[in-house]
Amino acid sequence: MPRFIAVHPLAFTEEQLKPLAKEQLPEGATWHGTYSAVAEDKSYCHWEAPTKEILVETFKKYEIPYEAIHEVRHFDPATGQMEPAPTEVKVPQLV
């Protein structure tokens, strides 16, 4: 499933996020969490969704302003590996 970081032009507060956490999300979309950068007045939300467009529609539906939505991949320092891109297929290595 593709991962996304959404950039919002405000630092969300707990009071603003709590009601949003109770809303029904589109099928296949998962909101993993939000980082609020109060000093910069920005928020960064981690999502998984089938497409970027699903997030755009969700933000419009709930009137959530956003500056950008970036598709990202996760690097795990514990394993030293980047997760495969959603379109990549892992091919087993021959030993």
C-alpha positions in Angstrom: 0.0 0.0 0.0 1.5 3.4 -0.9 2.5 5.7 2.1 2.0 9.4 2.1 3.1 12.4 4.2 0.5 15.2 4.1 1.8 18.7 4.9 -0.7 21.0 6.5 -0.3 24.8 6.9 -1.1 24.8 10.7 0.0 23.1 13.8 -3.0 20.9 14.8 -3.9 20.7 18.4 -5.1 17.6 20.3 -8.6 19.2 20.4 -8.7 19.6 16.6 -7.5 16.1 15.9 -9.7 14.1 18.4 -12.9 14.6 16.4 -11.2 13.9 13.1 -9.9 10.6 14.5 -13.5 9.4 15.0 -14.5 10.1 11.3 -15.1 7.3 8.8 -12.1 7.0 6.4 -12.4 5.8 2.9 -11.9 2.1 2.3 -8.2 1.3 2.3 -7.1 4.6 3.9 -5.3 4.5 7.2 -4.2 7.6 9.2 -1.2 6.5 11.2 -0.6 9.7 13.1 0.3 13.4 13.0 3.3 15.4 14.0 2.6 19.0 14.9 5.5 21.5 14.5 4.2 24.3 16.6 7.1 26.7 16.1 6.7 26.4 12.3 2.9 26.3 12.4 2.8 23.1 10.3 1.6 19.6 10.7 2.8 16.4 9.0 0.4 13.4 8.8 1.4 9.9 7.9 -1.1 8.0 5.8 -1.5 4.8 3.8 -4.0 4.9 0.9 -4.4 3.3 -2.5 -4.0 6.7 -4.2 -3.1 10.3 -3.4 -6.5 11.3 -4.8 -8.3 9.5 -2.0 -6.5 11.8 0.5 -7.3 14.9 -1.5 -11.0 13.9 -1.5 -10.9 13.2 2.3 -9.3 16.6 3.0 -11.8 18.4 0.9 -14.7 16.5 2.6 -13.6 17.4 6.1 -12.3 20.9 5.1 -8.8 20.1 6.1 -6.3 22.5 4.5 -3.1 21.0 3.0 -0.1 22.3 1.2 1.2 19.1 -0.3 0.9 15.3 -0.3 4.1 13.4 -0.9 4.3 9.7 -1.6 7.1 8.3 0.5 8.9 5.0 1.4 10.0 4.0 4.8 13.7 3.1 5.7 14.0 0.9 8.8 17.3 1.6 10.6 17.0 -1.7 12.5 17.1 -3.8 9.3 19.0 -1.3 7.2 16.4 -1.7 4.4 14.1 0.5 2.5 10.6 -0.9 2.1 9.8 -1.8 -1.5 7.8 0.6 -3.6 4.2 -0.5 -3.9 4.8 -1.3 -7.6 8.1 -3.2 -7.0 8.1 -6.9 -6.7 10.7 -8.5 -4.4 12.6 -11.1 -6.4 14.2 -13.8 -4.2 18.0 -13.8 -4.4 19.7 -17.0 -5.5 22.3 -18.2 -3.1 
